[in-house]
Amino acid sequence: MQSWPAPRAHAPVDARVELPGSKSLTNRLLLLAALAASPSRLVAPLRARDTVLMADALRGLGVDVRDDGTDWVVTPGELHAATVDTGLAGTVMRFVPPVAGLADGPVAFDGDEYARVRPMATLLDGLRQAGVEIEDGGRGTLPFTVLGRGAVPGGRVGIDASASSQFLSALLLAAARFDKGIEVTHTGRRAVPSQPHIDMTLDVLRAAGVDAAADSGGWRVAPGPIAGGDHVIEPDLSNAAPFLAAALVTGGTVRVPHWPARTTQPGDALRDLLARMGADVRLDGDDLVVTGTGTVAPLDADLRDVSETATVLVALAALADGPSHLTGLGHMRGHETDRLAALRAELSALGGDVDEHADGLTIRPRPLHAGPWRAYADHRMATAGAVLGLAVDGVEIDDIASTTKTLPDFPGMWSAMLAG
């Protein structure tokens, strides 16, 4: 890996940033299209490592995912034995195994080195309760093999989804093709994190004609056909975080076009969170416009439902004019890396003052100095380092290529923003 010197901002930014499509929506809609009763078109999907891995996984299982300009046309096919490379994509390693249960033959899953330590036991347990046979050597992690039988009984399932909402979404997304659908109960004492992502899953299911709902007892999906159709992918609002943060750090303005009026994306919470950190935030038609003063206010917030914005918010907090306390983040230890430990370690190495708690971080701003910033192969750690580099000379990010997970050309977009 070649280190990337994070550019220092020497003037307020003034930029319009076009974001590629939402990874979360692209991968959910790819999977539903693969299980639908007729072909579908995904309009302006994200084409980045995580979504290409999802498309390749579905192709390997027998689904035709074809390029048509900037769109993907998805034609369902007979599902069969395959080998799936999950990379480091949580949506691939968790959303595809339930589909593999519907395949006629074994489907082997493996991924990047760190993917092998990401928690999977909850999903594998839920699939076994639903009648899927899995060989994992008792590890509860990658690699494992789903022994597809061409059908999944489904029915009632109880899981502790407090470590990740993806376990729940995974079971719901494919369940309309299960013989009895599914009824999922959360058995854990802690709440399921990232509620907006669960809402997103239910929303795309219902848009495809599936009877799916949440109630006080859990979540259910009735068996039945999944409709094909055209789906326009929204911009990825969480990927707006580092660019909008640049407006606060530099006292400039960043405009993001096509911000949806209604969305289930957790990134929409940035409007409130950045306003609390001192930004002027407004909608101008369908553009979101964020303007900073050059001073960043501290933040006390529970980020359980919006943890994918947390790394950038921590970077902003390290540049604020007072201490911040961010909670609801314990589940981030099972993300691409243990993000709480990584943020504490990297900020401390640059001279920061960070306390790590079981469920969050306390950040007390201190003058920061030049030094390396390790990304841990994690795209959101890399973009947090870029935000710090706007205000700190000599920040060197060791793996900026990790940003291709969800942003095909983050360095180019970052440079273009700074150039105005």
C-alpha positions in Angstrom: 0.0 0.0 0.0 1.2 3.5 -0.8 0.4 6.2 1.7 -1.7 9.1 0.7 -0.9 12.6 2.0 -4.2 14.1 3.1 -4.5 17.5 1.5 -4.5 20.5 3.9 -7.2 23.1 3.2 -5.8 26.6 2.9 -9.1 28.4 2.1 -12.8 27.8 2.8 -14.1 25.1 0.4 -16.9 26.1 -2.0 -18.0 23.1 -3.9 -20.8 21.0 -5.4 -20.3 17.3 -4.7 -22.2 14.7 -6.8 -22.5 11.5 -4.8 -22.7 8.0 -6.3 -25.6 5.8 -5.4 -26.4 4.3 -2.0 -24.6 1.0 -1.3 -27.2 -0.1 1.2 -30.0 0.4 -1.4 -28.1 -1.0 -4.3 -27.3 -4.2 -2.6 -30.8 -4.7 -1.1 -32.4 -4.1 -4.5 -29.8 -6.3 -6.3 -30.8 -9.2 -4.0 -34.5 -8.6 -4.4 -34.2 -8.4 -8.1 -32.4 -11.7 -8.2 -35.3 -13.4 -6.4 -38.1 -11.6 -8.3 -40.6 -13.1 -10.7 -39.5 -10.9 -13.6 -36.5 -8.8 -14.7 -35.6 -5.5 -12.9 -33.6 -2.4 -13.8 -31.5 -0.6 -11.2 -31.1 3.0 -12.4 -27.7 4.6 -11.4 -26.7 2.0 -8.9 -23.4 2.3 -7.0 -20.5 0.6 -8.8 -17.9 0.1 -6.1 -16.2 -2.9 -4.5 -19.1 -3.9 -2.2 -21.8 -3.7 -4.9 -19.6 -5.4 -7.6 -19.0 -8.2 -5.1 -22.8 -8.5 -4.6 -23.4 -8.5 -8.4 -20.7 -11.2 -8.9 -22.1 -13.3 -6.1 -25.5 -13.3 -7.7 -24.0 -14.0 -11.1 -22.2 -17.0 -9.6 -25.5 -18.3 -8.3 -27.1 -18.2 -11.7 -28.6 -14.7 -11.9 -28.0 -12.5 -15.0 -26.8 -9.1 -13.9 -26.1 -7.1 -17.1 -24.6 -3.7 -17.7 -26.8 -1.3 -19.7 -25.0 2.0 -19.7 -24.9 3.2 -16.1 -27.8 0.8 -15.2 -27.9 -2.8 -14.2 -30.6 -5.1 -15.7 -31.2 -8.1 -13.4 -32.9 -11.3 -14.8 -33.6 -14.0 -12.3 -32.4 -17.6 -13.0 -32.3 -21.0 -11.5 -30.0 -20.8 -8.4 -27.2 -23.4 -8.3 -24.0 -24.3 -6.5 -21.4 -21.5 -6.4 -18.4 -20.1 -4.6 -18.9 -16.6 -3.2 -16.2 -14.0 -2.4 -17.6 -11.7 0.2 -14.5 -9.4 0.3 -15.1 -7.3 3.4 -18.7 -6.5 2.6 -21.1 -7.1 5.4 -24.1 -7.0 3.1 -22.6 -9.7 0.9 -21.5 -12.0 3.7 -24.8 -11.7 5.5 -27.5 -11.1 2.8 -26.4 -13.8 0.3 -26.4 -16.9 2.6 -30.2 -17.0 2.9 -30.4 -16.8 -0.9 -27.9 -19.7 -1.0 -30.3 -21.8 1.0 -32.7 -21.6 -2.1 -29.9 -22.8 -4.4 -29.7 -26.4 -5.8 -26.3 -27.3 -4.5 -23.6 -26.2 -2.0 -22.6 -22.6 -1.9 -19.2 -21.9 -0.3 -18.5 -18.5 1.3 -15.2 -16.8 2.1 -13.7 -13.3 2.1 -10.9 -11.0 3.1 -8.7 -11.8 6.0 -10.5 -9.5 8.4 -13.9 -10.8 7.1 -13.0 -14.1 8.8 -13.3 -12.5 12.3 -16.5 -10.6 11.7 -19.4 -12.0 13.6 -21.6 -14.4 11.7 -22.9 -16.9 14.3 -26.2 -15.1 14.8 -27.1 -15.3 11.1 -26.0 -18.9 10.8 -28.1 -19.8 13.9 -31.1 -18.0 12.5 -30.8 -19.8 9.1 -30.5 -23.2 10.9 -33.7 -22.4 12.8 -35.3 -21.7 9.4 -34.2 -25.1 8.1 -31.0 -24.4 6.3 -28.1 -26.8 6.6 -24.7 -25.1 7.1 -21.2 -26.5 7.5 -18.9 -24.1 9.4 -16.8 -26.3 11.6 -18.4 -24.8 14.7 -16.6 -21.5 14.2 -19.6 -19.2 13.5 -17.5 -17.2 11.1 -16.2 -17.4 7.5 -15.4 -19.6 5.7 -18.6 -21.7 5.7 -20.8 -23.6 3.2 -24.5 -23.4 2.8 -25.9 -26.8 1.6 -28.7 -25.5 -0.6 -31.6 -27.8 -1.1 -33.6 -25.6 -3.5 -36.1 -24.5 -0.8 -36.1 -23.1 2.7 -38.9 -24.0 5.2 -38.7 -20.7 7.1 -41.1 -20.1 10.0 -40.4 -18.7 13.4 -36.8 -17.7 14.3 -35.4 -16.1 17.4 -32.0 -14.3 17.3 -30.0 -11.8 19.2 -29.4 -9.1 16.6 -27.9 -6.5 19.0 -24.5 -6.8 17.3 -25.8 -5.8 13.8 -29.1 -5.0 12.1 -27.7 -6.8 9.1 -28.6 -10.2 10.7 -32.2 -9.2 10.8 -32.3 -7.7 7.3 -30.6 -10.8 5.8 -33.4 -13.0 7.1 -36.1 -10.7 6.0 -34.9 -10.0 2.4 -35.1 -13.5 1.1 -38.0 -14.7 3.3 -40.8 -14.2 0.7 -39.2 -17.1 -1.2 -39.3 -19.3 2.0 -42.1 -21.9 2.1 -43.6 -20.3 5.3 -42.0 -16.9 5.0 -40.4 -15.9 8.3 -41.3 -14.4 11.8 -38.2 -13.1 13.6 -38.0 -12.2 17.2 -35.1 -10.3 18.7 -34.0 -12.2 21.9 -31.3 -9.9 23.1 -31.5 -7.5 26.0 -29.9 -4.6 24.1 -31.8 -2.9 21.2 -31.1 -3.7 17.6 -28.8 -0.9 16.3 -29.3 1.0 13.0 -33.1 1.0 13.0 -33.2 3.1 9.8 -31.5 0.2 8.0 -34.3 -2.2 9.1 -36.9 0.4 8.0 -35.0 0.5 4.6 -35.3 -3.3 4.3 -39.0 -3.3 5.0 -39.5 -0.4 2.7 -37.9 -2.1 -0.3 -39.7 -5.3 0.4 -43.1 -3.6 0.4 -42.2 -1.6 -2.8 -41.7 -5.0 -4.4 -45.1 -6.2 -3.4 -44.1 -8.3 -0.4 -46.2 -8.4 2.7 -43.6 -7.3 5.3 -44.1 -5.6 8.6 -42.8 -4.9 12.1 -44.8 -5.1 15.2 -44.3 -5.3 19.0 -43.4 -9.0 18.7 -40.8 -8.7 16.0 -40.8 -8.7 12.2 -42.5 -10.9 9.7 -42.5 -11.5 6.0 -45.2 -13.5 4.3 -44.4 -16.0 1.5 -45.3 -14.8 -1.9 -43.9 -13.5 -5.2 -41.4 -10.6 -5.4 -42.2 -8.1 -8.2 -39.6 -7.0 -10.7 -39.5 -3.4 -11.9 -37.4 -0.2 -12.2 -35.7 1.2 -9.2 -33.9 4.5 -9.1 -31.0 4.5 -6.6 -30.7 7.5 -4.2 -27.3 9.1 -3.6 -25.4 7.6 -0.7 -26.1 10.0 2.1 -23.6 8.5 4.6 -20.9 9.0 2.0 -21.8 12.7 2.1 -20.4 12.9 5.7 -16.7 13.7 4.9 -17.5 16.3 2.3 -20.1 18.1 4.4 -17.7 17.9 7.3 -15.2 19.8 5.2 -17.6 22.8 5.2 -17.4 22.9 9.0 -13.6 22.4 9.2 -12.8 25.1 6.6 -15.6 27.6 7.2 -16.8 27.0 3.7 -19.9 25.7 1.8 -20.6 22.3 0.3 -23.7 21.6 -1.8 -24.9 18.0 -2.3 -27.5 17.7 -5.1 -30.4 15.3 -5.3 -30.9 15.0 -1.5 -34.1 13.0 -1.2 -37.1 14.6 0.4 -38.1 11.3 2.0 -35.6 8.5 2.7 -34.8 5.6 5.0 -31.1 6.2 4.8 -29.5 6.9 8.2 -27.2 9.5 6.6 -30.1 11.9 6.5 -29.5 12.4 10.2 -26.4 14.4 9.2 -28.6 17.4 8.7 -29.4 17.6 12.4 -26.0 16.4 13.7 -24.0 18.9 11.7 -26.3 21.7 12.7 -25.6 20.8 16.3 -21.9 21.0 15.6 -22.3 24.6 14.4 -23.1 24.4 10.7 -25.8 26.2 8.9 -27.8 23.5 7.2 -30.6 24.1 4.6 -32.4 22.6 1.7 -32.3 24.6 -1.5 -34.7 22.8 -3.8 -33.3 19.2 -3.8 -29.8 20.4 -2.8 -28.5 20.1 0.7 -26.3 23.1 1.5 -24.0 23.1 4.5 -22.0 26.1 5.5 -19.5 26.3 8.4 -18.0 29.2 10.4 -14.6 27.6 10.8 -15.4 26.7 14.4 -16.7 23.3 15.3 -19.0 22.8 18.3 -18.7 19.7 20.5 -21.4 17.0 20.3 -23.1 14.8 22.9 -25.2 12.3 21.0 -26.4 8.7 20.9 -25.4 7.4 17.5 -26.8 3.9 17.7 -29.0 4.4 14.7 -26.5 6.3 12.6 -23.1 4.7 13.5 -21.9 4.8 9.9 -21.5 8.6 10.3 -19.6 8.2 13.6 -16.0 8.0 12.3 -16.3 11.4 10.5 -18.2 12.9 13.5 -15.3 11.7 15.8 -12.8 13.5 13.5 -14.9 16.7 13.7 -15.1 16.3 17.5 -11.2 16.1 17.6 -11.2 19.6 15.9 -14.0 21.1 18.1 -13.8 23.8 20.7 -14.8 21.5 23.6 -15.2 17.9 24.6 -17.6 15.5 22.9 -19.2 12.3 24.2 -20.6 9.9 21.6 -22.5 6.8 22.7 -24.5 3.9 21.2 -21.4 2.6 19.4 -20.5 -0.7 21.0 -21.6 -2.6 17.9 -19.0 -0.8 15.8 -16.4 -3.2 17.3 -17.8 -5.8 14.8 -17.6 -3.5 11.7 -14.8 -3.6 9.1 -12.5 -3.2 12.1 -13.0 -2.4 15.8 -13.7 1.2 15.0 -13.7 2.4 18.6 -10.3 1.0 19.3 -9.0 2.2 15.9 -10.2 5.8 16.4 -8.8 6.0 19.9 -5.4 4.6 18.7 -5.1 6.8 15.6 -6.2 10.0 17.3 -3.9 9.4 20.3 -1.0 8.8 17.9 -1.6 12.3 16.4 -1.7 13.9 19.9 -5.4 13.6 20.6 -7.0 12.8 23.9 -9.6 10.0 23.6 -11.2 7.8 26.2 -12.7 4.5 24.9 -15.8 3.2 26.7 -17.8 0.0 26.3 -20.4 1.9 24.3 -18.6 4.9 22.9 -15.9 7.5 23.0 -15.1 10.7 24.9 -13.0 13.1 22.8 -11.2 16.1 24.3 -9.6 18.3 21.6 -5.9 18.8 21.7 -3.5 20.3 19.2 -2.8 17.5 16.6 0.5 16.9 14.8 1.7 15.2 11.6 1.9 11.5 11.4 0.5 8.3 9.8 -3.2 7.5 10.0 -3.9 3.8 9.7 -7.2 2.9 7.9 -7.3 -0.7 8.9 -8.6 -1.6 5.4 -11.8 0.4 6.5 -13.2 3.0 4.2 -14.8 5.0 6.9 -11.5 5.2 8.9 -9.8 6.4 5.7 -12.3 9.2 5.1 -12.1 10.3 8.8 -8.3 10.7 8.3 -8.9 12.9 5.3 -11.2 15.2 7.3 -8.5 15.6 9.9 -5.9 16.3 7.2 -7.9 19.4 6.2 -6.8 21.1 9.4 -3.6 19.2 10.3 -0.4 19.3 8.2 1.3 16.0 7.4 -1.5 13.4 7.9 -0.6 10.4 5.8 -3.3 7.8 5.3 -1.8 4.3 4.7 -4.7 2.8 2.6 -6.8 5.3 0.8 -7.7 2.6 -1.7 -10.0 1.1 1.0 -12.4 3.9 0.1 -13.2 2.0 -3.2 -15.5 -0.1 -1.0 -18.2 2.5 -1.4 -16.6 5.4 -3.4 -14.9 4.5 -6.6 -12.7 7.6 -6.7 -12.6 9.3 -3.3 -9.2 11.0 -3.8 -10.4 12.5 -7.1 -13.6 13.7 -5.5 -11.7 15.1 -2.5 -9.3 17.0 -4.7 -12.1 18.4 -6.9 -13.9 19.6 -3.8 -10.8 21.5 -2.6 -10.3 22.9 -6.0 -13.9 24.3 -5.9 
